[in-house]
Every structure is written in structure tokens, then in C-alpha cells.
């Protein structure tokens, strides 16, 4: 039962990550357009840089869970590379419970609160372009929610390793 939950979470985060990867195309388009306008016509836009930040930020935050699904986050593994599979799973479980879940749970709750306030007030960015910022804040909250749910999948997988009969 829990294995099915973990697999469903992994599948969801892999799929959203694969779809999200195409967000790099409009980001690239905006950057190329801005560079072209700035250096060829000497007419930079007021919105290009800001839109680039929005696209990149959304791409980055929604990519957290995808990267975690693939176990591809950068880490220093001087200690863990010397541990066996079960010992790694125990260490991962402890760090998930002591560090990851408290921190990411707080971030998820806070980003949803900020997103809700931004949606209710129809918040605009305080720049000359003044685009709506609430969609970006909602996507930030969604990204942290995906990461929190991926942490649950990782916990299930680690517990499965810890409780399995055969150890390597």
C-alpha cells in the first residue's frame, strides 16, 4: 500500500518535472528578445529582466521535487559513501524527520499564506512594469508542496530499506 503511494508521488513529480522542463523555452525566448532589443536596437524593455526572473524562479522552485525524485541534489557524501544501504537509509530517515520535514513544512505553510494574501489583494510587483505577482507566489507554494510530498515518498522508501530482510 505505502509502496504504491510512494510510486504515485514519484511518478507525479517526474511527470511535472518533465513538463516543467519546457518552461526553459519561453525563458530563452525572453532572454534572446531582451538581448536583441538592448544591443541591436539600443531599446531595452522594461519587462524583459523581470519576466526572466519570474520564469527562472518558477522553473527553479518547481524543479526541487523533480530533482529530489531523481536523487540528484548536490551533496557532500564523504560520510554516507562509506555507509551500507541500511545505515544510509537510517541516516536519511533521521535527517528527513529532524531537518527536512520541520523546515519544508514551515516553508510550505508560509508560502501558502503569502500566496493567499497575494491572491486576495491581487498583488502587483512594485516596479515600473508592475506585473501581477500573485501567480508566481501561488506557483512557489505549489513547488514547496510538491517537495514536501516528495519527502513523504522518500521517507516511505527509506523505511522500506530499513525494514527489509535482505541487506547489502
N, C-alpha and C positions, 0 to 999 in steps of 0.2 A: 504494500500500500504506500508506504513512505517513499519507496524507490520510484514508484510511478509519479508521485508528487515532484520529486527531485528531477526526474527526467522531463516532466512537463515544464518546470521552471527553466531548466537548461535550454529546452527547445524554444521556448518563448523568447528568452534573452538572445539566443543565437539568431533567431529569425529577425527580431527587432534590430539587432546589430548589423545584420546583412542588409536590411532595408535602409537603415540609417546611413550606411556607408555611402549611399548615393547623394547624401547631403553635401558631400565634398564637391559635387559638380556645380551647384549654384554658388557655393563659396568661391570656387575657382573662377566662375564667370564674373562675379562681382569684383574680385581682385584684379583680373585681367582688364575689365572695363575701367576700373579706377586708375590703374597704371597707365592705360592708353589715354584716358582723358587728361590725366595730370601731365604726362610727359610729351605727348604728341600735340595736344591742343592747349596745353597750359591752362586747363579749366577743370580743376578737381571738383568732385561732387561734395555736397555737404552730408550725404548719406552713405557713401561707399565704405568708409572706415568703420562706421558704427554697425552697418549691416554685416560686415565681415566679422566683427566681434560677436554679434548675435549668432550667426551661423556656426562659427567656431565653438562658442560656448555651449550651444545645444548639442553639437556633434560630440564635444568632449564629455559632457555630463551624461548624455545618453549612452556613451561608449563605455562607461565604467562597468556596468553589469555585463556587457558583452565580453569585455576583456577579462573580467573575473570568471565568466563561464569557461573561457579558454585557458584559465590559469596563466595568463600572460602578463600580469602586472610585474613591474620591475621590483626585484627584492634582492637583498643580500642574504645568501643562503649558506654562509660559512658553517653555521651550526647544523642546519637542517639537512645539508647534503651528507652528513655523517650519520644521520639517524636512519633507522629502519622504517618501513612503511607504517607500522602501528605507532611507533613513537612520534613520527611526523603527524599522524592523524590526531594523536593526543595533544600535541603542541598546537596544531591548527584549531582544535576544538576549544582549548583554553583561550587562545587569542581571539577567537570569534566571540566567545562568551564574555570575556573581560574587556576587550578593546573594541572590536568591530560593532557588536550589537548595541552597546550603550551609545557609542559615538554616532553611528549611522541612523539609529532610531531617533536621536535628538535632531540630527540634521534633517531627516525626513519630516518630522513633525514641524520643525521651524520653517522649512521651505514651503510646506503646505499652508502654514499660517500666513507667511509673506505673500504667497501666491493668491490666497483667498482675498486678502486685503487689496492686493493689486487689481484683481478682477472686479471686486465690488466698487473700487474707486476709479476703475478704468485708467490706471496709472500710465502716464506718459513719461518718457525719458526727458531729463532736464537739459536738453541740448537744443541747438537752433533747429534741427530737423524735427525733434520731439515725436518720435515714433511711439506707438503703444509698447510698453514694456511687459505688460501682464502675460502675453503669450509665452514669452521667454521664461518668466518666473514659474508659470504652470509646468512648462517642459522641464525645468530644473527639478521641481518637486516629483514629477514623473520619473526622472532619471534616478533620483535618490530612492524612490520606491522600488524601482527595478533592482537596484543594487541591494537594498535590504532583503528583498525576496530571494535574490541570488545567494545571499548569506545563509538563508534558511536551507537552500539546496546544498550548499557547501557543508553545513552542519550535518545534514542527513547523510551525506556521502562519508564524512569523517567518522560519524558514529557507526556506520556500516563497516568501515575498515576496522575500527576498534573492536567491534563485537564479532567479527568474522572468525571462524575457526582456523583457517589456514593463514599463516603469517609469513611474509617474506622479509 
